[in-house]
Every structure is written in C-alpha cells, then in structure tokens.
Amino acid sequence: MHKSLKTMILILSLGLIIGSVFGEVVGLFLEEGSIAHQLFVRSISFGPDLNRWHLLVVDLTFGFKIHVNLMSVIGIFIASQLLRWYR
C-alpha cells in the first residue's frame, strides 16, 4: 500500500520531536559536563536567522531553528521502521 507524503512527514516529524524530548529528559539525569550528558544533550542547529520587524505599534519576529541531537536521529530511525509496518 502506498503511503501519502503527509503521513510520512507527520510520522518522521513526531519521531524527531519525541526523540529530542527523550534526549533532553535523559540529559536531566546525567551529570552535567560528562561525556554521556554531552552525547544526549548536544545538538546541531540549522535554519534561517530570525527576521525582526520593529514597527511603530507592533514588533514582529519570524523564524525557526531545528535542533537535532543523537536521540532525535534515533527517533527518526524508529519512526521510519514503524512507518514500514503501518498500513
């Protein structure tokens, strides 16, 4: 059965988010500065810079950054494996 692109993006995004949250939670229980803590918490950030518009009445800020750590990569892998079995 062919899976829709929306379903694949949704499942992989959920894997990314759940993996990132799990990595941050595990990092809370590890000693700060240890190698294990850095392995779970350190992330790579990418995305466009913030765009700020200072208008007379309103200040608007646009932009987003994606932070990818080890657990988010593992979450994407697990989500992709679950997507194979999803019908």
Jmol script that loads the backbone (N, CA, C; Angstrom):
load data "model"
ATOM      1  N   MET A   1       0.838  -1.179   0.000  1.00  0.00           N
ATOM      2  CA  MET A   1       0.000   0.000   0.000  1.00  0.00           C
ATOM      3  C   MET A   1       0.883   1.243   0.000  1.00  0.00           C
ATOM      4  N   HIS A   2       0.545   2.215  -0.802  1.00  0.00           N
ATOM      5  CA  HIS A   2       1.312   3.443  -0.928  1.00  0.00           C
ATOM      6  C   HIS A   2       0.930   4.420   0.180  1.00  0.00           C
ATOM      7  N   LYS A   3       1.912   4.915   0.893  1.00  0.00           N
ATOM      8  CA  LYS A   3       1.669   5.865   1.978  1.00  0.00           C
ATOM      9  C   LYS A   3       1.743   7.290   1.431  1.00  0.00           C
ATOM     10  N   SER A   4       0.897   8.147   1.947  1.00  0.00           N
ATOM     11  CA  SER A   4       0.896   9.523   1.464  1.00  0.00           C
ATOM     12  C   SER A   4       2.091  10.284   2.042  1.00  0.00           C
ATOM     13  N   LEU A   5       2.475  11.316   1.357  1.00  0.00           N
ATOM     14  CA  LEU A   5       3.607  12.147   1.782  1.00  0.00           C
ATOM     15  C   LEU A   5       3.300  12.826   3.111  1.00  0.00           C
ATOM     16  N   LYS A   6       2.051  13.239   3.311  1.00  0.00           N
ATOM     17  CA  LYS A   6       1.659  13.876   4.572  1.00  0.00           C
ATOM     18  C   LYS A   6       1.862  12.930   5.748  1.00  0.00           C
ATOM     19  N   THR A   7       1.487  11.656   5.572  1.00  0.00           N
ATOM     20  CA  THR A   7       1.646  10.668   6.637  1.00  0.00           C
ATOM     21  C   THR A   7       3.112  10.443   6.955  1.00  0.00           C
ATOM     22  N   MET A   8       3.941  10.339   5.941  1.00  0.00           N
ATOM     23  CA  MET A   8       5.375  10.125   6.162  1.00  0.00           C
ATOM     24  C   MET A   8       5.999  11.316   6.878  1.00  0.00           C
ATOM     25  N   ILE A   9       5.674  12.530   6.469  1.00  0.00           N
ATOM     26  CA  ILE A   9       6.228  13.726   7.108  1.00  0.00           C
ATOM     27  C   ILE A   9       5.751  13.818   8.552  1.00  0.00           C
ATOM     28  N   LEU A  10       4.481  13.501   8.798  1.00  0.00           N
ATOM     29  CA  LEU A  10       3.940  13.546  10.154  1.00  0.00           C
ATOM     30  C   LEU A  10       4.642  12.539  11.064  1.00  0.00           C
ATOM     31  N   ILE A  11       4.794  11.310  10.633  1.00  0.00           N
ATOM     32  CA  ILE A  11       5.417  10.267  11.448  1.00  0.00           C
ATOM     33  C   ILE A  11       6.880  10.592  11.709  1.00  0.00           C
ATOM     34  N   LEU A  12       7.611  11.022  10.695  1.00  0.00           N
ATOM     35  CA  LEU A  12       9.026  11.340  10.886  1.00  0.00           C
ATOM     36  C   LEU A  12       9.209  12.582  11.751  1.00  0.00           C
ATOM     37  N   SER A  13       8.316  13.554  11.624  1.00  0.00           N
ATOM     38  CA  SER A  13       8.389  14.738  12.491  1.00  0.00           C
ATOM     39  C   SER A  13       8.107  14.371  13.942  1.00  0.00           C
ATOM     40  N   LEU A  14       7.135  13.505  14.164  1.00  0.00           N
ATOM     41  CA  LEU A  14       6.851  13.047  15.519  1.00  0.00           C
ATOM     42  C   LEU A  14       8.041  12.278  16.095  1.00  0.00           C
ATOM     43  N   GLY A  15       8.700  11.467  15.280  1.00  0.00           N
ATOM     44  CA  GLY A  15       9.901  10.766  15.728  1.00  0.00           C
ATOM     45  C   GLY A  15      11.003  11.739  16.104  1.00  0.00           C
ATOM     46  N   LEU A  16      11.158  12.799  15.346  1.00  0.00           N
ATOM     47  CA  LEU A  16      12.154  13.839  15.633  1.00  0.00           C
ATOM     48  C   LEU A  16      11.843  14.538  16.953  1.00  0.00           C
ATOM     49  N   ILE A  17      10.595  14.900  17.154  1.00  0.00           N
ATOM     50  CA  ILE A  17      10.201  15.623  18.366  1.00  0.00           C
ATOM     51  C   ILE A  17      10.296  14.730  19.593  1.00  0.00           C
ATOM     52  N   ILE A  18       9.758  13.520  19.507  1.00  0.00           N
ATOM     53  CA  ILE A  18       9.788  12.616  20.654  1.00  0.00           C
ATOM     54  C   ILE A  18      11.222  12.243  21.006  1.00  0.00           C
ATOM     55  N   GLY A  19      12.060  12.003  20.008  1.00  0.00           N
ATOM     56  CA  GLY A  19      13.464  11.697  20.267  1.00  0.00           C
ATOM     57  C   GLY A  19      14.189  12.857  20.932  1.00  0.00           C
ATOM     58  N   SER A  20      13.924  14.072  20.493  1.00  0.00           N
ATOM     59  CA  SER A  20      14.563  15.246  21.101  1.00  0.00           C
ATOM     60  C   SER A  20      14.132  15.430  22.542  1.00  0.00           C
ATOM     61  N   VAL A  21      12.854  15.280  22.807  1.00  0.00           N
ATOM     62  CA  VAL A  21      12.358  15.411  24.182  1.00  0.00           C
ATOM     63  C   VAL A  21      12.952  14.318  25.060  1.00  0.00           C
ATOM     64  N   PHE A  22      13.005  13.094  24.555  1.00  0.00           N
ATOM     65  CA  PHE A  22      13.582  11.991  25.320  1.00  0.00           C
ATOM     66  C   PHE A  22      15.054  12.246  25.620  1.00  0.00           C
ATOM     67  N   GLY A  23      15.798  12.775  24.654  1.00  0.00           N
ATOM     68  CA  GLY A  23      17.199  13.104  24.873  1.00  0.00           C
ATOM     69  C   GLY A  23      17.387  14.164  25.943  1.00  0.00           C
ATOM     70  N   GLU A  24      16.526  15.174  25.951  1.00  0.00           N
ATOM     71  CA  GLU A  24      16.606  16.220  26.976  1.00  0.00           C
ATOM     72  C   GLU A  24      16.263  15.662  28.357  1.00  0.00           C
ATOM     73  N   VAL A  25      15.271  14.782  28.424  1.00  0.00           N
ATOM     74  CA  VAL A  25      14.889  14.190  29.710  1.00  0.00           C
ATOM     75  C   VAL A  25      16.013  13.302  30.241  1.00  0.00           C
ATOM     76  N   VAL A  26      16.615  12.497  29.389  1.00  0.00           N
ATOM     77  CA  VAL A  26      17.743  11.662  29.816  1.00  0.00           C
ATOM     78  C   VAL A  26      18.892  12.545  30.273  1.00  0.00           C
ATOM     79  N   GLY A  27      19.119  13.659  29.599  1.00  0.00           N
ATOM     80  CA  GLY A  27      20.178  14.585  29.976  1.00  0.00           C
ATOM     81  C   GLY A  27      19.991  15.194  31.346  1.00  0.00           C
ATOM     82  N   LEU A  28      18.752  15.299  31.807  1.00  0.00           N
ATOM     83  CA  LEU A  28      18.488  15.832  33.143  1.00  0.00           C
ATOM     84  C   LEU A  28      19.026  14.919  34.241  1.00  0.00           C
ATOM     85  N   PHE A  29      19.079  13.622  33.979  1.00  0.00           N
ATOM     86  CA  PHE A  29      19.506  12.670  34.989  1.00  0.00           C
ATOM     87  C   PHE A  29      21.000  12.375  34.948  1.00  0.00           C
ATOM     88  N   LEU A  30      21.694  12.882  33.953  1.00  0.00           N
ATOM     89  CA  LEU A  30      23.130  12.642  33.846  1.00  0.00           C
ATOM     90  C   LEU A  30      23.907  13.819  34.421  1.00  0.00           C
ATOM     91  N   GLU A  31      25.125  13.535  34.844  1.00  0.00           N
ATOM     92  CA  GLU A  31      25.976  14.575  35.420  1.00  0.00           C
ATOM     93  C   GLU A  31      26.356  15.589  34.349  1.00  0.00           C
ATOM     94  N   GLU A  32      26.163  16.860  34.680  1.00  0.00           N
ATOM     95  CA  GLU A  32      26.452  17.943  33.734  1.00  0.00           C
ATOM     96  C   GLU A  32      27.939  17.951  33.385  1.00  0.00           C
ATOM     97  N   GLY A  33      28.256  18.017  32.107  1.00  0.00           N
ATOM     98  CA  GLY A  33      29.633  18.058  31.648  1.00  0.00           C
ATOM     99  C   GLY A  33      30.228  16.696  31.347  1.00  0.00           C
ATOM    100  N   SER A  34      29.524  15.626  31.706  1.00  0.00           N
ATOM    101  CA  SER A  34      30.043  14.294  31.413  1.00  0.00           C
ATOM    102  C   SER A  34      29.890  13.999  29.926  1.00  0.00           C
ATOM    103  N   ILE A  35      30.608  13.004  29.473  1.00  0.00           N
ATOM    104  CA  ILE A  35      30.552  12.636  28.053  1.00  0.00           C
ATOM    105  C   ILE A  35      29.153  12.135  27.695  1.00  0.00           C
ATOM    106  N   ALA A  36      28.538  11.356  28.578  1.00  0.00           N
ATOM    107  CA  ALA A  36      27.181  10.854  28.312  1.00  0.00           C
ATOM    108  C   ALA A  36      26.183  12.007  28.221  1.00  0.00           C
ATOM    109  N   HIS A  37      26.333  13.000  29.082  1.00  0.00           N
ATOM    110  CA  HIS A  37      25.444  14.168  29.046  1.00  0.00           C
ATOM    111  C   HIS A  37      25.600  14.910  27.720  1.00  0.00           C
ATOM    112  N   GLN A  38      26.823  15.113  27.304  1.00  0.00           N
ATOM    113  CA  GLN A  38      27.067  15.804  26.034  1.00  0.00           C
ATOM    114  C   GLN A  38      26.532  14.998  24.859  1.00  0.00           C
ATOM    115  N   LEU A  39      26.628  13.670  24.944  1.00  0.00           N
ATOM    116  CA  LEU A  39      26.152  12.809  23.863  1.00  0.00           C
ATOM    117  C   LEU A  39      24.645  12.945  23.673  1.00  0.00           C
ATOM    118  N   PHE A  40      23.905  13.041  24.784  1.00  0.00           N
ATOM    119  CA  PHE A  40      22.446  13.119  24.684  1.00  0.00           C
ATOM    120  C   PHE A  40      21.940  14.536  24.463  1.00  0.00           C
ATOM    121  N   VAL A  41      22.619  15.548  25.005  1.00  0.00           N
ATOM    122  CA  VAL A  41      22.074  16.902  25.009  1.00  0.00           C
ATOM    123  C   VAL A  41      22.623  17.774  23.881  1.00  0.00           C
ATOM    124  N   ARG A  42      23.874  17.601  23.511  1.00  0.00           N
ATOM    125  CA  ARG A  42      24.468  18.452  22.473  1.00  0.00           C
ATOM    126  C   ARG A  42      23.704  18.280  21.164  1.00  0.00           C
ATOM    127  N   SER A  43      23.413  19.389  20.530  1.00  0.00           N
ATOM    128  CA  SER A  43      22.643  19.331  19.287  1.00  0.00           C
ATOM    129  C   SER A  43      23.271  20.232  18.227  1.00  0.00           C
ATOM    130  N   ILE A  44      22.888  19.965  17.009  1.00  0.00           N
ATOM    131  CA  ILE A  44      23.296  20.777  15.868  1.00  0.00           C
ATOM    132  C   ILE A  44      22.075  21.582  15.458  1.00  0.00           C
ATOM    133  N   SER A  45      22.247  22.885  15.334  1.00  0.00           N
ATOM    134  CA  SER A  45      21.139  23.767  14.978  1.00  0.00           C
ATOM    135  C   SER A  45      21.293  24.256  13.545  1.00  0.00           C
ATOM    136  N   PHE A  46      20.194  24.247  12.818  1.00  0.00           N
ATOM    137  CA  PHE A  46      20.215  24.837  11.486  1.00  0.00           C
ATOM    138  C   PHE A  46      18.846  25.415  11.171  1.00  0.00           C
ATOM    139  N   GLY A  47      18.854  26.383  10.307  1.00  0.00           N
ATOM    140  CA  GLY A  47      17.640  27.092   9.919  1.00  0.00           C
ATOM    141  C   GLY A  47      17.971  28.546   9.642  1.00  0.00           C
ATOM    142  N   PRO A  48      17.008  29.271   9.119  1.00  0.00           N
ATOM    143  CA  PRO A  48      17.258  30.689   8.820  1.00  0.00           C
ATOM    144  C   PRO A  48      17.355  31.519  10.092  1.00  0.00           C
ATOM    145  N   ASP A  49      18.042  32.642  10.004  1.00  0.00           N
ATOM    146  CA  ASP A  49      18.141  33.549  11.138  1.00  0.00           C
ATOM    147  C   ASP A  49      16.796  34.232  11.375  1.00  0.00           C
ATOM    148  N   LEU A  50      16.650  34.753  12.578  1.00  0.00           N
ATOM    149  CA  LEU A  50      15.409  35.450  12.916  1.00  0.00           C
ATOM    150  C   LEU A  50      15.288  36.735  12.113  1.00  0.00           C
ATOM    151  N   ASN A  51      14.086  37.029  11.717  1.00  0.00           N
ATOM    152  CA  ASN A  51      13.790  38.246  10.990  1.00  0.00           C
ATOM    153  C   ASN A  51      12.898  39.099  11.881  1.00  0.00           C
ATOM    154  N   ARG A  52      13.388  40.243  12.307  1.00  0.00           N
ATOM    155  CA  ARG A  52      12.633  41.111  13.226  1.00  0.00           C
ATOM    156  C   ARG A  52      12.217  42.387  12.514  1.00  0.00           C
ATOM    157  N   TRP A  53      10.941  42.699  12.673  1.00  0.00           N
ATOM    158  CA  TRP A  53      10.406  43.940  12.130  1.00  0.00           C
ATOM    159  C   TRP A  53       9.935  44.785  13.295  1.00  0.00           C
ATOM    160  N   HIS A  54      10.549  45.941  13.466  1.00  0.00           N
ATOM    161  CA  HIS A  54      10.160  46.866  14.526  1.00  0.00           C
ATOM    162  C   HIS A  54       9.289  47.956  13.905  1.00  0.00           C
ATOM    163  N   LEU A  55       7.981  47.779  14.053  1.00  0.00           N
ATOM    164  CA  LEU A  55       7.025  48.741  13.530  1.00  0.00           C
ATOM    165  C   LEU A  55       6.640  49.694  14.657  1.00  0.00           C
ATOM    166  N   LEU A  56       5.907  50.702  14.348  1.00  0.00           N
ATOM    167  CA  LEU A  56       5.551  51.694  15.359  1.00  0.00           C
ATOM    168  C   LEU A  56       4.709  51.105  16.486  1.00  0.00           C
ATOM    169  N   VAL A  57       3.775  50.256  16.152  1.00  0.00           N
ATOM    170  CA  VAL A  57       2.841  49.737  17.141  1.00  0.00           C
ATOM    171  C   VAL A  57       3.191  48.315  17.576  1.00  0.00           C
ATOM    172  N   VAL A  58       3.761  47.524  16.681  1.00  0.00           N
ATOM    173  CA  VAL A  58       3.973  46.091  16.915  1.00  0.00           C
ATOM    174  C   VAL A  58       5.401  45.712  16.539  1.00  0.00           C
ATOM    175  N   ASP A  59       5.984  44.832  17.329  1.00  0.00           N
ATOM    176  CA  ASP A  59       7.261  44.210  16.957  1.00  0.00           C
ATOM    177  C   ASP A  59       6.979  42.777  16.532  1.00  0.00           C
ATOM    178  N   LEU A  60       7.378  42.417  15.307  1.00  0.00           N
ATOM    179  CA  LEU A  60       7.147  41.076  14.786  1.00  0.00           C
ATOM    180  C   LEU A  60       8.481  40.350  14.639  1.00  0.00           C
ATOM    181  N   THR A  61       8.480  39.082  15.008  1.00  0.00           N
ATOM    182  CA  THR A  61       9.667  38.249  14.871  1.00  0.00           C
ATOM    183  C   THR A  61       9.271  36.972  14.142  1.00  0.00           C
ATOM    184  N   PHE A  62       9.984  36.643  13.068  1.00  0.00           N
ATOM    185  CA  PHE A  62       9.738  35.446  12.285  1.00  0.00           C
ATOM    186  C   PHE A  62      11.010  34.616  12.229  1.00  0.00           C
ATOM    187  N   GLY A  63      10.851  33.314  12.186  1.00  0.00           N
ATOM    188  CA  GLY A  63      11.994  32.434  12.018  1.00  0.00           C
ATOM    189  C   GLY A  63      11.820  31.138  12.789  1.00  0.00           C
ATOM    190  N   PHE A  64      12.693  30.196  12.497  1.00  0.00           N
ATOM    191  CA  PHE A  64      12.691  28.931  13.219  1.00  0.00           C
ATOM    192  C   PHE A  64      14.077  28.308  13.118  1.00  0.00           C
ATOM    193  N   LYS A  65      14.393  27.482  14.065  1.00  0.00           N
ATOM    194  CA  LYS A  65      15.640  26.723  14.078  1.00  0.00           C
ATOM    195  C   LYS A  65      15.281  25.285  14.391  1.00  0.00           C
ATOM    196  N   ILE A  66      15.974  24.359  13.795  1.00  0.00           N
ATOM    197  CA  ILE A  66      15.796  22.941  14.084  1.00  0.00           C
ATOM    198  C   ILE A  66      17.042  22.481  14.820  1.00  0.00           C
ATOM    199  N   HIS A  67      16.835  21.871  15.992  1.00  0.00           N
ATOM    200  CA  HIS A  67      17.934  21.360  16.807  1.00  0.00           C
ATOM    201  C   HIS A  67      17.872  19.837  16.746  1.00  0.00           C
ATOM    202  N   VAL A  68      18.909  19.225  16.202  1.00  0.00           N
ATOM    203  CA  VAL A  68      18.948  17.779  16.043  1.00  0.00           C
ATOM    204  C   VAL A  68      20.035  17.225  16.959  1.00  0.00           C
ATOM    205  N   ASN A  69      19.646  16.287  17.844  1.00  0.00           N
ATOM    206  CA  ASN A  69      20.625  15.614  18.678  1.00  0.00           C
ATOM    207  C   ASN A  69      20.598  14.116  18.379  1.00  0.00           C
ATOM    208  N   LEU A  70      21.397  13.355  19.107  1.00  0.00           N
ATOM    209  CA  LEU A  70      21.506  11.923  18.849  1.00  0.00           C
ATOM    210  C   LEU A  70      20.166  11.217  19.007  1.00  0.00           C
ATOM    211  N   MET A  71      19.435  11.546  20.049  1.00  0.00           N
ATOM    212  CA  MET A  71      18.162  10.868  20.289  1.00  0.00           C
ATOM    213  C   MET A  71      17.115  11.219  19.233  1.00  0.00           C
ATOM    214  N   SER A  72      17.181  12.411  18.664  1.00  0.00           N
ATOM    215  CA  SER A  72      16.232  12.748  17.600  1.00  0.00           C
ATOM    216  C   SER A  72      16.532  11.939  16.341  1.00  0.00           C
ATOM    217  N   VAL A  73      17.802  11.673  16.072  1.00  0.00           N
ATOM    218  CA  VAL A  73      18.157  10.820  14.929  1.00  0.00           C
ATOM    219  C   VAL A  73      17.666   9.396  15.175  1.00  0.00           C
ATOM    220  N   ILE A  74      17.836   8.907  16.404  1.00  0.00           N
ATOM    221  CA  ILE A  74      17.337   7.574  16.751  1.00  0.00           C
ATOM    222  C   ILE A  74      15.817   7.553  16.667  1.00  0.00           C
ATOM    223  N   GLY A  75      15.153   8.631  17.101  1.00  0.00           N
ATOM    224  CA  GLY A  75      13.693   8.725  16.996  1.00  0.00           C
ATOM    225  C   GLY A  75      13.216   8.685  15.555  1.00  0.00           C
ATOM    226  N   ILE A  76      13.932   9.358  14.661  1.00  0.00           N
ATOM    227  CA  ILE A  76      13.576   9.317  13.236  1.00  0.00           C
ATOM    228  C   ILE A  76      13.737   7.904  12.696  1.00  0.00           C
ATOM    229  N   PHE A  77      14.816   7.221  13.099  1.00  0.00           N
ATOM    230  CA  PHE A  77      15.045   5.843  12.644  1.00  0.00           C
ATOM    231  C   PHE A  77      13.925   4.923  13.126  1.00  0.00           C
ATOM    232  N   ILE A  78      13.557   5.032  14.405  1.00  0.00           N
ATOM    233  CA  ILE A  78      12.486   4.184  14.939  1.00  0.00           C
ATOM    234  C   ILE A  78      11.163   4.501  14.248  1.00  0.00           C
ATOM    235  N   ALA A  79      10.887   5.783  14.028  1.00  0.00           N
ATOM    236  CA  ALA A  79       9.649   6.167  13.341  1.00  0.00           C
ATOM    237  C   ALA A  79       9.627   5.642  11.914  1.00  0.00           C
ATOM    238  N   SER A  80      10.765   5.649  11.243  1.00  0.00           N
ATOM    239  CA  SER A  80      10.806   5.130   9.869  1.00  0.00           C
ATOM    240  C   SER A  80      10.589   3.621   9.849  1.00  0.00           C
ATOM    241  N   GLN A  81      11.087   2.917  10.876  1.00  0.00           N
ATOM    242  CA  GLN A  81      10.848   1.476  10.953  1.00  0.00           C
ATOM    243  C   GLN A  81       9.371   1.188  11.254  1.00  0.00           C
ATOM    244  N   LEU A  82       8.758   1.996  12.122  1.00  0.00           N
ATOM    245  CA  LEU A  82       7.331   1.831  12.392  1.00  0.00           C
ATOM    246  C   LEU A  82       6.491   2.173  11.168  1.00  0.00           C
ATOM    247  N   LEU A  83       6.964   3.135  10.386  1.00  0.00           N
ATOM    248  CA  LEU A  83       6.245   3.522   9.169  1.00  0.00           C
ATOM    249  C   LEU A  83       6.225   2.384   8.151  1.00  0.00           C
ATOM    250  N   ARG A  84       7.246   1.546   8.170  1.00  0.00           N
ATOM    251  CA  ARG A  84       7.273   0.400   7.263  1.00  0.00           C
ATOM    252  C   ARG A  84       6.156  -0.582   7.573  1.00  0.00           C
ATOM    253  N   TRP A  85       5.782  -0.712   8.879  1.00  0.00           N
ATOM    254  CA  TRP A  85       4.764  -1.662   9.274  1.00  0.00           C
ATOM    255  C   TRP A  85       3.377  -1.042   9.293  1.00  0.00           C
ATOM    256  N   TYR A  86       3.283   0.265   9.236  1.00  0.00           N
ATOM    257  CA  TYR A  86       1.993   0.946   9.261  1.00  0.00           C
ATOM    258  C   TYR A  86       1.265   0.738   7.946  1.00  0.00           C
ATOM    259  N   ARG A  87      -0.011   0.447   7.998  1.00  0.00           N
ATOM    260  CA  ARG A  87      -0.770   0.224   6.760  1.00  0.00           C
ATOM    261  C   ARG A  87      -1.734   1.342   6.506  1.00  0.00           C
TER     262      ARG A  87
END
end "model"
wireframe off; spacefill off
backbone 0.3
color backbone group
